[in-house]
Amino acid sequence: MRVFISGGFGYLGGCLSHHFAIQTSHEISLGTRREAIPPKWAPDSQVTQIKWDSTENLERACAN
């Protein structure tokens, strides 16, 4: 299963992301407003920069 977590580097999103990366075999996509690289505990995760004022960017982040 694929999981997209908006705010994946914040406190709650980080806890959820860490759980999914460590405890399950889900594909993780982390959304953040800043540019970032995948965290060490989830090196296979995809990181997507989200621009909340761009509908096109939001649709691209949530595609597939």
All heavy atoms as TSV, in Angstrom:
chain	resi	resn	atom	element	x	y	z
A	1	MET	N	N	0.828	-1.168	0.000
A	1	MET	CA	C	0.000	0.000	0.000
A	1	MET	C	C	0.882	1.245	0.000
A	1	MET	O	O	1.934	1.257	0.613
A	1	MET	CB	C	-0.885	-0.003	1.259
A	1	MET	CG	C	-1.698	1.258	1.393
A	1	MET	SD	S	-2.581	1.402	2.960
A	1	MET	CE	C	-3.892	0.259	2.679
A	2	ARG	N	N	0.425	2.276	-0.676
A	2	ARG	CA	C	1.137	3.546	-0.686
A	2	ARG	C	C	0.519	4.483	0.347
A	2	ARG	O	O	-0.688	4.556	0.488
A	2	ARG	CB	C	1.038	4.211	-2.052
A	2	ARG	CG	C	1.782	3.483	-3.111
A	2	ARG	CD	C	1.650	4.212	-4.400
A	2	ARG	NE	N	2.370	3.519	-5.441
A	2	ARG	CZ	C	2.369	3.895	-6.691
A	2	ARG	NH1	N	1.673	4.935	-7.082
A	2	ARG	NH2	N	3.056	3.217	-7.572
A	3	VAL	N	N	1.379	5.203	1.042
A	3	VAL	CA	C	0.931	6.139	2.062
A	3	VAL	C	C	1.574	7.491	1.777
A	3	VAL	O	O	2.794	7.583	1.636
A	3	VAL	CB	C	1.335	5.660	3.476
A	3	VAL	CG1	C	0.908	6.669	4.523
A	3	VAL	CG2	C	0.760	4.296	3.764
A	4	PHE	N	N	0.750	8.542	1.679
A	4	PHE	CA	C	1.243	9.908	1.518
A	4	PHE	C	C	0.961	10.652	2.816
A	4	PHE	O	O	-0.174	10.695	3.274
A	4	PHE	CB	C	0.548	10.606	0.351
A	4	PHE	CG	C	0.992	12.032	0.163
A	4	PHE	CD1	C	2.218	12.307	-0.411
A	4	PHE	CD2	C	0.196	13.080	0.560
A	4	PHE	CE1	C	2.643	13.614	-0.579
A	4	PHE	CE2	C	0.599	14.386	0.396
A	4	PHE	CZ	C	1.828	14.660	-0.180
A	5	ILE	N	N	2.007	11.207	3.415
A	5	ILE	CA	C	1.848	11.919	4.681
A	5	ILE	C	C	2.260	13.371	4.478
A	5	ILE	O	O	3.430	13.680	4.257
A	5	ILE	CB	C	2.693	11.274	5.796
A	5	ILE	CG1	C	2.252	9.827	5.991
A	5	ILE	CG2	C	2.565	12.077	7.087
A	5	ILE	CD1	C	3.074	9.055	6.968
A	6	SER	N	N	1.260	14.236	4.538
A	6	SER	CA	C	1.508	15.672	4.462
A	6	SER	C	C	2.094	16.115	5.794
A	6	SER	O	O	1.613	15.731	6.852
A	6	SER	CB	C	0.177	16.378	4.185
A	6	SER	OG	O	0.324	17.751	4.341
A	7	GLY	N	N	3.135	16.918	5.742
A	7	GLY	CA	C	3.789	17.317	6.988
A	7	GLY	C	C	4.640	16.196	7.550
A	7	GLY	O	O	4.774	16.048	8.758
A	8	GLY	N	N	5.214	15.407	6.671
A	8	GLY	CA	C	5.963	14.223	7.070
A	8	GLY	C	C	7.209	14.468	7.891
A	8	GLY	O	O	7.779	13.544	8.449
A	9	PHE	N	N	7.636	15.727	8.013
A	9	PHE	CA	C	8.817	16.045	8.812
A	9	PHE	C	C	8.453	16.797	10.091
A	9	PHE	O	O	9.319	17.154	10.873
A	9	PHE	CB	C	9.822	16.866	7.998
A	9	PHE	CG	C	10.477	16.052	6.926
A	9	PHE	CD1	C	9.928	15.987	5.658
A	9	PHE	CD2	C	11.628	15.327	7.179
A	9	PHE	CE1	C	10.515	15.226	4.663
A	9	PHE	CE2	C	12.222	14.560	6.196
A	9	PHE	CZ	C	11.666	14.514	4.931
A	10	GLY	N	N	7.153	17.030	10.319
A	10	GLY	CA	C	6.698	17.643	11.558
A	10	GLY	C	C	6.625	16.594	12.659
A	10	GLY	O	O	6.971	15.427	12.447
A	11	TYR	N	N	6.143	16.993	13.831
A	11	TYR	CA	C	6.121	16.054	14.958
A	11	TYR	C	C	5.186	14.878	14.692
A	11	TYR	O	O	5.611	13.718	14.717
A	11	TYR	CB	C	5.719	16.774	16.248
A	11	TYR	CG	C	5.639	15.817	17.409
A	11	TYR	CD1	C	6.813	15.323	17.986
A	11	TYR	CD2	C	4.424	15.374	17.887
A	11	TYR	CE1	C	6.758	14.421	19.027
A	11	TYR	CE2	C	4.358	14.468	18.932
A	11	TYR	CZ	C	5.532	13.991	19.498
A	11	TYR	OH	O	5.469	13.087	20.518
A	12	LEU	N	N	3.922	15.160	14.440
A	12	LEU	CA	C	2.951	14.077	14.240
A	12	LEU	C	C	3.231	13.312	12.942
A	12	LEU	O	O	3.247	12.083	12.926
A	12	LEU	CB	C	1.527	14.633	14.215
A	12	LEU	CG	C	0.408	13.618	14.076
A	12	LEU	CD1	C	0.482	12.577	15.186
A	12	LEU	CD2	C	-0.936	14.318	14.102
A	13	GLY	N	N	3.478	14.048	11.856
A	13	GLY	CA	C	3.784	13.393	10.583
A	13	GLY	C	C	5.054	12.564	10.659
A	13	GLY	O	O	5.146	11.485	10.081
A	14	GLY	N	N	6.040	13.059	11.409
A	14	GLY	CA	C	7.278	12.312	11.587
A	14	GLY	C	C	7.064	11.017	12.352
A	14	GLY	O	O	7.633	9.976	12.020
A	15	CYS	N	N	6.216	11.076	13.384
A	15	CYS	CA	C	5.903	9.857	14.157
A	15	CYS	C	C	5.178	8.844	13.279
A	15	CYS	O	O	5.495	7.650	13.304
A	15	CYS	CB	C	5.056	10.203	15.375
A	15	CYS	SG	S	5.937	11.104	16.659
A	16	LEU	N	N	4.197	9.311	12.509
A	16	LEU	CA	C	3.471	8.412	11.609
A	16	LEU	C	C	4.397	7.835	10.543
A	16	LEU	O	O	4.361	6.640	10.258
A	16	LEU	CB	C	2.313	9.158	10.931
A	16	LEU	CG	C	1.127	9.487	11.813
A	16	LEU	CD1	C	0.188	10.432	11.086
A	16	LEU	CD2	C	0.410	8.218	12.220
A	17	SER	N	N	5.215	8.685	9.958
A	17	SER	CA	C	6.151	8.234	8.919
A	17	SER	C	C	7.105	7.178	9.462
A	17	SER	O	O	7.367	6.167	8.813
A	17	SER	CB	C	6.965	9.418	8.388
A	17	SER	OG	O	6.140	10.420	7.898
A	18	HIS	N	N	7.630	7.431	10.642
A	18	HIS	CA	C	8.557	6.495	11.264
A	18	HIS	C	C	7.867	5.153	11.508
A	18	HIS	O	O	8.431	4.092	11.232
A	18	HIS	CB	C	9.085	7.084	12.571
A	18	HIS	CG	C	10.160	6.274	13.194
A	18	HIS	ND1	N	9.915	5.354	14.181
A	18	HIS	CD2	C	11.492	6.227	12.947
A	18	HIS	CE1	C	11.049	4.786	14.534
A	18	HIS	NE2	N	12.028	5.297	13.801
A	19	HIS	N	N	6.640	5.191	11.998
A	19	HIS	CA	C	5.888	3.953	12.235
A	19	HIS	C	C	5.712	3.168	10.942
A	19	HIS	O	O	5.971	1.960	10.900
A	19	HIS	CB	C	4.527	4.266	12.845
A	19	HIS	CG	C	3.616	3.082	12.874
A	19	HIS	ND1	N	3.758	2.051	13.783
A	19	HIS	CD2	C	2.578	2.737	12.075
A	19	HIS	CE1	C	2.837	1.137	13.549
A	19	HIS	NE2	N	2.099	1.529	12.525
A	20	PHE	N	N	5.249	3.832	9.886
A	20	PHE	CA	C	5.017	3.138	8.622
A	20	PHE	C	C	6.314	2.599	8.024
A	20	PHE	O	O	6.332	1.535	7.421
A	20	PHE	CB	C	4.320	4.052	7.612
A	20	PHE	CG	C	2.847	4.183	7.853
A	20	PHE	CD1	C	2.296	5.380	8.236
A	20	PHE	CD2	C	1.999	3.091	7.687
A	20	PHE	CE1	C	0.933	5.508	8.456
A	20	PHE	CE2	C	0.641	3.198	7.905
A	20	PHE	CZ	C	0.102	4.409	8.296
A	21	ALA	N	N	7.406	3.337	8.191
A	21	ALA	CA	C	8.683	2.902	7.626
A	21	ALA	C	C	9.267	1.712	8.377
A	21	ALA	O	O	9.826	0.800	7.770
A	21	ALA	CB	C	9.683	4.058	7.640
A	22	ILE	N	N	9.146	1.711	9.690
A	22	ILE	CA	C	9.768	0.681	10.522
A	22	ILE	C	C	8.852	-0.528	10.732
A	22	ILE	O	O	9.285	-1.672	10.665
A	22	ILE	CB	C	10.173	1.274	11.904
A	22	ILE	CG1	C	11.123	2.453	11.732
A	22	ILE	CG2	C	10.775	0.210	12.798
A	22	ILE	CD1	C	12.437	2.118	11.050
A	23	GLN	N	N	7.583	-0.287	10.991
A	23	GLN	CA	C	6.662	-1.353	11.398
A	23	GLN	C	C	5.907	-2.024	10.254
A	23	GLN	O	O	5.316	-3.074	10.461
A	23	GLN	CB	C	5.640	-0.799	12.395
A	23	GLN	CG	C	6.253	-0.173	13.624
A	23	GLN	CD	C	6.975	-1.175	14.502
A	23	GLN	OE1	O	6.593	-2.331	14.592
A	23	GLN	NE2	N	8.048	-0.732	15.142
A	24	THR	N	N	5.882	-1.429	9.094
A	24	THR	CA	C	5.096	-1.980	7.987
A	24	THR	C	C	5.937	-2.032	6.724
A	24	THR	O	O	7.069	-1.572	6.696
A	24	THR	CB	C	3.840	-1.126	7.715
A	24	THR	OG1	O	4.250	0.128	7.170
A	24	THR	CG2	C	3.031	-0.907	8.977
A	25	SER	N	N	5.366	-2.562	5.673
A	25	SER	CA	C	6.083	-2.620	4.385
A	25	SER	C	C	5.446	-1.673	3.376
A	25	SER	O	O	5.557	-1.889	2.180
A	25	SER	CB	C	6.072	-4.055	3.857
A	25	SER	OG	O	4.729	-4.477	3.670
A	26	HIS	N	N	4.789	-0.611	3.843
A	26	HIS	CA	C	4.138	0.340	2.952
A	26	HIS	C	C	5.162	1.229	2.242
A	26	HIS	O	O	6.234	1.513	2.781
A	26	HIS	CB	C	3.177	1.240	3.719
A	26	HIS	CG	C	2.058	0.513	4.391
A	26	HIS	ND1	N	1.489	-0.631	3.904
A	26	HIS	CD2	C	1.388	0.778	5.533
A	26	HIS	CE1	C	0.525	-1.032	4.700
A	26	HIS	NE2	N	0.458	-0.199	5.712
A	27	GLU	N	N	4.803	1.663	1.033
A	27	GLU	CA	C	5.592	2.682	0.340
A	27	GLU	C	C	5.216	4.022	0.944
A	27	GLU	O	O	4.042	4.339	1.060
A	27	GLU	CB	C	5.265	2.712	-1.151
A	27	GLU	CG	C	5.801	1.560	-1.939
A	27	GLU	CD	C	5.454	1.722	-3.405
A	27	GLU	OE1	O	5.630	2.819	-3.956
A	27	GLU	OE2	O	4.986	0.735	-3.976
A	28	ILE	N	N	6.207	4.811	1.305
A	28	ILE	CA	C	5.937	6.074	1.975
A	28	ILE	C	C	6.352	7.242	1.101
A	28	ILE	O	O	7.448	7.257	0.539
A	28	ILE	CB	C	6.700	6.163	3.309
A	28	ILE	CG1	C	6.305	5.003	4.200
A	28	ILE	CG2	C	6.439	7.482	4.003
A	28	ILE	CD1	C	7.165	4.887	5.419
A	29	SER	N	N	5.472	8.214	1.014
A	29	SER	CA	C	5.759	9.471	0.345
A	29	SER	C	C	5.536	10.573	1.361
A	29	SER	O	O	4.463	10.673	1.961
A	29	SER	CB	C	4.838	9.654	-0.863
A	29	SER	OG	O	5.169	10.837	-1.545
A	30	LEU	N	N	6.556	11.373	1.608
A	30	LEU	CA	C	6.491	12.427	2.611
A	30	LEU	C	C	6.317	13.775	1.932
A	30	LEU	O	O	7.080	14.129	1.035
A	30	LEU	CB	C	7.766	12.447	3.451
A	30	LEU	CG	C	8.136	11.137	4.138
A	30	LEU	CD1	C	9.491	11.256	4.803
A	30	LEU	CD2	C	7.078	10.750	5.134
A	31	GLY	N	N	5.318	14.510	2.354
A	31	GLY	CA	C	5.087	15.846	1.832
A	31	GLY	C	C	5.614	16.886	2.798
A	31	GLY	O	O	5.437	16.768	4.008
A	32	THR	N	N	6.287	17.895	2.280
A	32	THR	CA	C	6.839	18.955	3.107
A	32	THR	C	C	6.822	20.256	2.325
A	32	THR	O	O	6.840	20.252	1.097
A	32	THR	CB	C	8.271	18.624	3.570
A	32	THR	OG1	O	8.760	19.693	4.390
A	32	THR	CG2	C	9.199	18.394	2.402
A	33	ARG	N	N	6.777	21.381	3.024
A	33	ARG	CA	C	6.787	22.666	2.326
A	33	ARG	C	C	8.206	23.103	1.981
A	33	ARG	O	O	8.413	24.015	1.205
A	33	ARG	CB	C	6.073	23.721	3.158
A	33	ARG	CG	C	6.746	23.986	4.455
A	33	ARG	CD	C	6.020	25.022	5.267
A	33	ARG	NE	N	6.646	25.005	6.581
A	33	ARG	CZ	C	6.096	25.446	7.660
A	33	ARG	NH1	N	4.907	25.952	7.610
A	33	ARG	NH2	N	6.722	25.389	8.806
A	34	ARG	N	N	9.196	22.454	2.579
A	34	ARG	CA	C	10.594	22.770	2.295
A	34	ARG	C	C	11.230	21.679	1.442
A	34	ARG	O	O	10.719	20.574	1.377
A	34	ARG	CB	C	11.372	22.883	3.608
A	34	ARG	CG	C	10.925	24.048	4.450
A	34	ARG	CD	C	11.601	24.014	5.787
A	34	ARG	NE	N	10.650	23.351	6.683
A	34	ARG	CZ	C	10.963	22.757	7.793
A	34	ARG	NH1	N	12.197	22.676	8.174
A	34	ARG	NH2	N	10.032	22.203	8.543
A	35	GLU	N	N	12.339	22.001	0.848
A	35	GLU	CA	C	13.087	20.965	0.135
A	35	GLU	C	C	13.758	20.089	1.183
A	35	GLU	O	O	14.273	20.579	2.186
A	35	GLU	CB	C	14.139	21.588	-0.773
A	35	GLU	CG	C	13.549	22.287	-1.973
A	35	GLU	CD	C	14.623	22.761	-2.932
A	35	GLU	OE1	O	15.629	22.054	-3.108
A	35	GLU	OE2	O	14.437	23.837	-3.488
A	36	ALA	N	N	13.736	18.788	0.978
A	36	ALA	CA	C	14.323	17.876	1.955
A	36	ALA	C	C	14.751	16.591	1.256
A	36	ALA	O	O	14.333	16.311	0.140
A	36	ALA	CB	C	13.320	17.570	3.065
A	37	ILE	N	N	15.574	15.847	1.941
A	37	ILE	CA	C	15.990	14.535	1.457
A	37	ILE	C	C	15.327	13.483	2.351
A	37	ILE	O	O	14.924	13.791	3.473
A	37	ILE	CB	C	17.528	14.388	1.471
A	37	ILE	CG1	C	18.066	14.595	2.895
A	37	ILE	CG2	C	18.174	15.361	0.501
A	37	ILE	CD1	C	19.529	14.283	3.043
A	38	PRO	N	N	15.220	12.247	1.882
A	38	PRO	CA	C	14.612	11.215	2.726
A	38	PRO	C	C	15.390	11.066	4.044
A	38	PRO	O	O	16.617	11.148	4.066
A	38	PRO	CB	C	14.732	9.943	1.883
A	38	PRO	CG	C	14.793	10.432	0.479
A	38	PRO	CD	C	15.542	11.742	0.549
A	39	PRO	N	N	14.680	10.870	5.138
A	39	PRO	CA	C	15.362	10.705	6.433
A	39	PRO	C	C	16.137	9.394	6.497
A	39	PRO	O	O	15.853	8.456	5.753
A	39	PRO	CB	C	14.212	10.706	7.444
A	39	PRO	CG	C	13.000	10.367	6.654
A	39	PRO	CD	C	13.239	10.818	5.257
A	40	LYS	N	N	17.096	9.318	7.397
A	40	LYS	CA	C	17.937	8.122	7.524
A	40	LYS	C	C	17.122	6.876	7.862
A	40	LYS	O	O	17.462	5.791	7.451
A	40	LYS	CB	C	19.007	8.338	8.595
A	40	LYS	CG	C	20.045	9.347	8.212
A	40	LYS	CD	C	21.071	9.531	9.304
A	40	LYS	CE	C	22.078	10.587	8.897
A	40	LYS	NZ	N	23.063	10.840	9.939
A	41	TRP	N	N	16.037	7.034	8.628
A	41	TRP	CA	C	15.234	5.887	9.032
A	41	TRP	C	C	14.268	5.442	7.943
A	41	TRP	O	O	13.624	4.411	8.088
A	41	TRP	CB	C	14.489	6.160	10.330
A	41	TRP	CG	C	13.824	7.494	10.398
A	41	TRP	CD1	C	14.328	8.621	10.980
A	41	TRP	CD2	C	12.561	7.850	9.853
A	41	TRP	NE1	N	13.449	9.657	10.815
A	41	TRP	CE2	C	12.351	9.205	10.130
A	41	TRP	CE3	C	11.582	7.174	9.141
A	41	TRP	CZ2	C	11.216	9.888	9.739
A	41	TRP	CZ3	C	10.443	7.851	8.745
A	41	TRP	CH2	C	10.271	9.193	9.043
A	42	ALA	N	N	14.158	6.203	6.859
A	42	ALA	CA	C	13.297	5.812	5.733
A	42	ALA	C	C	13.969	6.202	4.420
A	42	ALA	O	O	13.464	7.025	3.669
A	42	ALA	CB	C	11.935	6.473	5.856
A	43	PRO	N	N	15.123	5.606	4.140
A	43	PRO	CA	C	15.889	6.020	2.956
A	43	PRO	C	C	15.186	5.733	1.633
A	43	PRO	O	O	15.500	6.360	0.620
A	43	PRO	CB	C	17.185	5.218	3.077
A	43	PRO	CG	C	16.815	4.034	3.906
A	43	PRO	CD	C	15.761	4.511	4.850
A	44	ASP	N	N	14.227	4.821	1.621
A	44	ASP	CA	C	13.519	4.487	0.383
A	44	ASP	C	C	12.258	5.329	0.178
A	44	ASP	O	O	11.554	5.143	-0.810
A	44	ASP	CB	C	13.130	3.004	0.377
A	44	ASP	CG	C	14.340	2.097	0.392
A	44	ASP	OD1	O	15.392	2.516	-0.157
A	44	ASP	OD2	O	14.264	1.001	0.956
A	45	SER	N	N	11.966	6.222	1.097
A	45	SER	CA	C	10.768	7.045	0.965
A	45	SER	C	C	10.974	8.122	-0.095
A	45	SER	O	O	12.086	8.505	-0.407
A	45	SER	CB	C	10.401	7.689	2.303
A	45	SER	OG	O	11.410	8.590	2.708
A	46	GLN	N	N	9.872	8.588	-0.637
A	46	GLN	CA	C	9.901	9.659	-1.623
A	46	GLN	C	C	9.534	10.951	-0.903
A	46	GLN	O	O	8.603	10.981	-0.108
A	46	GLN	CB	C	8.901	9.383	-2.733
A	46	GLN	CG	C	8.830	10.474	-3.764
A	46	GLN	CD	C	7.752	10.204	-4.793
A	46	GLN	OE1	O	7.086	9.183	-4.775
A	46	GLN	NE2	N	7.568	11.128	-5.692
A	47	VAL	N	N	10.263	12.023	-1.172
A	47	VAL	CA	C	9.971	13.310	-0.561
A	47	VAL	C	C	9.463	14.255	-1.644
A	47	VAL	O	O	10.076	14.394	-2.701
A	47	VAL	CB	C	11.225	13.908	0.122
A	47	VAL	CG1	C	10.930	15.283	0.692
A	47	VAL	CG2	C	11.723	12.977	1.209
A	48	THR	N	N	8.312	14.881	-1.375
A	48	THR	CA	C	7.689	15.789	-2.330
A	48	THR	C	C	7.518	17.144	-1.683
A	48	THR	O	O	6.947	17.254	-0.593
A	48	THR	CB	C	6.297	15.264	-2.755
A	48	THR	OG1	O	6.443	13.955	-3.295
A	48	THR	CG2	C	5.655	16.167	-3.771
A	49	GLN	N	N	8.015	18.191	-2.351
A	49	GLN	CA	C	7.814	19.543	-1.854
A	49	GLN	C	C	6.410	19.991	-2.254
A	49	GLN	O	O	6.026	19.904	-3.412
A	49	GLN	CB	C	8.851	20.502	-2.415
A	49	GLN	CG	C	8.729	21.888	-1.833
A	49	GLN	CD	C	9.802	22.828	-2.343
A	49	GLN	OE1	O	10.519	22.529	-3.282
A	49	GLN	NE2	N	9.905	23.980	-1.719
A	50	ILE	N	N	5.643	20.451	-1.276
A	50	ILE	CA	C	4.260	20.857	-1.521
A	50	ILE	C	C	4.164	22.373	-1.488
A	50	ILE	O	O	4.643	23.015	-0.550
A	50	ILE	CB	C	3.319	20.272	-0.441
A	50	ILE	CG1	C	3.347	18.753	-0.471
A	50	ILE	CG2	C	1.902	20.780	-0.643
A	50	ILE	CD1	C	2.567	18.117	0.647
A	51	LYS	N	N	3.544	22.913	-2.521
A	51	LYS	CA	C	3.238	24.338	-2.558
A	51	LYS	C	C	1.724	24.447	-2.433
A	51	LYS	O	O	0.987	24.145	-3.360
A	51	LYS	CB	C	3.738	24.969	-3.853
A	51	LYS	CG	C	5.236	24.901	-3.974
A	51	LYS	CD	C	5.727	25.520	-5.240
A	51	LYS	CE	C	7.239	25.363	-5.314
A	51	LYS	NZ	N	7.790	25.842	-6.560
A	52	TRP	N	N	1.263	24.856	-1.256
A	52	TRP	CA	C	-0.162	24.834	-0.941
A	52	TRP	C	C	-0.988	25.779	-1.789
A	52	TRP	O	O	-2.197	25.610	-1.905
A	52	TRP	CB	C	-0.370	25.134	0.542
A	52	TRP	CG	C	0.156	24.035	1.392
A	52	TRP	CD1	C	1.304	24.043	2.123
A	52	TRP	CD2	C	-0.416	22.738	1.570
A	52	TRP	NE1	N	1.483	22.834	2.753
A	52	TRP	CE2	C	0.431	22.020	2.433
A	52	TRP	CE3	C	-1.560	22.120	1.093
A	52	TRP	CZ2	C	0.167	20.716	2.817
A	52	TRP	CZ3	C	-1.829	20.818	1.486
A	52	TRP	CH2	C	-0.971	20.141	2.344
A	53	ASP	N	N	-0.365	26.754	-2.417
A	53	ASP	CA	C	-1.121	27.700	-3.236
A	53	ASP	C	C	-1.176	27.299	-4.707
A	53	ASP	O	O	-1.673	28.036	-5.540
A	53	ASP	CB	C	-0.544	29.108	-3.102
A	53	ASP	CG	C	0.919	29.192	-3.506
A	53	ASP	OD1	O	1.560	28.143	-3.663
A	53	ASP	OD2	O	1.418	30.320	-3.653
A	54	SER	N	N	-0.688	26.117	-5.035
A	54	SER	CA	C	-0.666	25.636	-6.409
A	54	SER	C	C	-1.480	24.341	-6.535
A	54	SER	O	O	-1.053	23.287	-6.072
A	54	SER	CB	C	0.781	25.380	-6.863
A	54	SER	OG	O	0.804	24.708	-8.089
A	55	THR	N	N	-2.637	24.448	-7.168
A	55	THR	CA	C	-3.483	23.265	-7.367
A	55	THR	C	C	-2.753	22.210	-8.182
A	55	THR	O	O	-2.822	21.023	-7.879
A	55	THR	CB	C	-4.792	23.668	-8.081
A	55	THR	OG1	O	-5.438	24.670	-7.309
A	55	THR	CG2	C	-5.713	22.477	-8.244
A	56	GLU	N	N	-2.040	22.639	-9.204
A	56	GLU	CA	C	-1.294	21.703	-10.059
A	56	GLU	C	C	-0.250	20.938	-9.251
A	56	GLU	O	O	-0.096	19.732	-9.395
A	56	GLU	CB	C	-0.622	22.476	-11.196
A	56	GLU	CG	C	0.132	21.602	-12.167
A	56	GLU	CD	C	0.776	22.429	-13.268
A	56	GLU	OE1	O	0.045	23.168	-13.967
A	56	GLU	OE2	O	2.012	22.340	-13.425
A	57	ASN	N	N	0.452	21.642	-8.373
A	57	ASN	CA	C	1.466	21.000	-7.549
A	57	ASN	C	C	0.841	19.997	-6.585
A	57	ASN	O	O	1.365	18.907	-6.380
A	57	ASN	CB	C	2.253	22.065	-6.770
A	57	ASN	CG	C	3.341	21.476	-5.910
A	57	ASN	OD1	O	3.128	21.229	-4.734
A	57	ASN	ND2	N	4.502	21.252	-6.502
A	58	LEU	N	N	-0.301	20.341	-5.992
A	58	LEU	CA	C	-0.999	19.422	-5.087
A	58	LEU	C	C	-1.486	18.171	-5.804
A	58	LEU	O	O	-1.356	17.068	-5.297
A	58	LEU	CB	C	-2.175	20.128	-4.424
A	58	LEU	CG	C	-1.805	21.208	-3.410
A	58	LEU	CD1	C	-3.054	21.979	-3.003
A	58	LEU	CD2	C	-1.124	20.612	-2.214
A	59	GLU	N	N	-2.020	18.347	-6.996
A	59	GLU	CA	C	-2.493	17.189	-7.772
A	59	GLU	C	C	-1.325	16.290	-8.141
A	59	GLU	O	O	-1.431	15.067	-8.103
A	59	GLU	CB	C	-3.228	17.662	-9.019
A	59	GLU	CG	C	-4.576	18.269	-8.702
A	59	GLU	CD	C	-5.258	18.861	-9.920
A	59	GLU	OE1	O	-4.634	18.960	-10.998
A	59	GLU	OE2	O	-6.446	19.238	-9.785
A	60	ARG	N	N	-0.191	16.866	-8.493
A	60	ARG	CA	C	0.991	16.086	-8.836
A	60	ARG	C	C	1.503	15.319	-7.621
A	60	ARG	O	O	1.903	14.158	-7.711
A	60	ARG	CB	C	2.083	16.995	-9.386
A	60	ARG	CG	C	3.222	16.235	-10.015
A	60	ARG	CD	C	4.264	17.127	-10.710
A	60	ARG	NE	N	3.727	18.345	-11.248
A	60	ARG	CZ	C	4.135	19.582	-10.893
A	60	ARG	NH1	N	5.108	19.733	-10.005
A	60	ARG	NH2	N	3.611	20.660	-11.429
A	61	ALA	N	N	1.481	15.947	-6.455
A	61	ALA	CA	C	1.959	15.306	-5.222
A	61	ALA	C	C	1.094	14.113	-4.849
A	61	ALA	O	O	1.583	13.113	-4.327
A	61	ALA	CB	C	1.983	16.319	-4.087
A	62	CYS	N	N	-0.200	14.191	-5.140
A	62	CYS	CA	C	-1.141	13.125	-4.763
A	62	CYS	C	C	-1.425	12.144	-5.896
A	62	CYS	O	O	-2.208	11.212	-5.709
A	62	CYS	CB	C	-2.447	13.750	-4.276
A	62	CYS	SG	S	-2.252	14.719	-2.784
A	63	ALA	N	N	-0.813	12.332	-7.039
A	63	ALA	CA	C	-1.061	11.436	-8.176
A	63	ALA	C	C	-0.594	10.014	-7.883
A	63	ALA	O	O	0.378	9.821	-7.158
A	63	ALA	CB	C	-0.364	11.962	-9.424
A	64	ASN	N	N	-1.285	9.059	-8.423
A	64	ASN	CA	C	-0.935	7.626	-8.277
A	64	ASN	C	C	-0.953	7.181	-6.834
A	64	ASN	O	O	-0.271	6.356	-6.390
A	64	ASN	CB	C	0.412	7.310	-8.935
A	64	ASN	CG	C	0.380	7.616	-10.403
A	64	ASN	OD1	O	-0.598	7.387	-11.084
A	64	ASN	ND2	N	1.456	8.181	-10.914
